[in-house]
Amino acid sequence: MKQLFRLVVSTDRTDYVVTNDMHQNPTAETPQVCAIRWKIEPMHREVKQVTGLEPLMCGSLFGARRGEM
């Protein structure tokens, strides 16, 4: 099950957020949670690019495999 939130950021911008966290509050918590999650994404991308791990994909908690090139 998923939830879809429409966040009006400004008069020119509306963001849509999909989450599987059924306890997330669409009015108060969603902008803060998304901001934290977004900080993680660029850091994760940079770590993978700098260390050469970019082609690796995690299929499970215990293993990684090379993705299709």
C-alpha positions in Angstrom: 0.0 0.0 0.0 1.2 3.5 -0.9 0.3 7.1 -0.1 0.5 10.0 -2.5 0.9 13.5 -1.1 0.7 16.7 -3.0 2.9 19.4 -1.5 2.5 23.0 -2.7 6.0 24.4 -2.3 5.3 27.8 -3.8 2.9 29.4 -6.3 5.1 28.1 -9.1 5.9 24.7 -7.8 4.0 21.6 -6.6 5.8 18.4 -5.5 4.3 15.0 -5.3 5.6 12.4 -2.8 4.8 8.7 -2.8 5.6 6.7 0.3 4.9 3.3 1.8 5.0 4.7 5.3 1.3 4.6 6.2 1.9 6.5 9.4 3.4 9.6 7.7 1.4 12.8 8.2 1.0 14.6 4.9 0.8 18.1 6.3 3.4 18.3 9.1 6.0 15.6 8.6 6.3 15.1 4.9 8.5 18.1 3.9 10.9 17.4 6.7 11.2 13.7 6.0 11.6 14.3 2.3 14.4 16.8 3.0 16.3 14.3 5.1 15.8 11.5 2.5 17.0 13.8 -0.3 20.2 14.6 1.5 21.0 10.9 1.6 20.4 10.4 -2.1 23.2 12.7 -3.5 25.6 11.4 -0.8 24.9 7.8 -1.8 25.4 8.6 -5.5 28.7 10.4 -4.8 30.1 7.6 -2.7 29.3 5.1 -5.4 30.9 7.2 -8.1 34.0 8.1 -6.2 34.7 4.6 -5.0 34.0 2.9 -8.3 31.0 0.9 -6.8 28.6 2.5 -9.2 28.0 -0.7 -11.3 27.2 -2.7 -8.1 23.6 -3.4 -7.2 22.4 -4.7 -3.9 19.9 -7.5 -4.4 19.7 -8.3 -0.7 21.1 -7.3 2.7 23.9 -9.8 2.4 25.0 -9.5 -1.2 25.8 -7.3 -4.1 26.1 -8.1 -7.8 27.3 -6.4 -10.9 24.5 -4.7 -12.8 24.0 -5.1 -16.5 26.3 -2.7 -18.3 
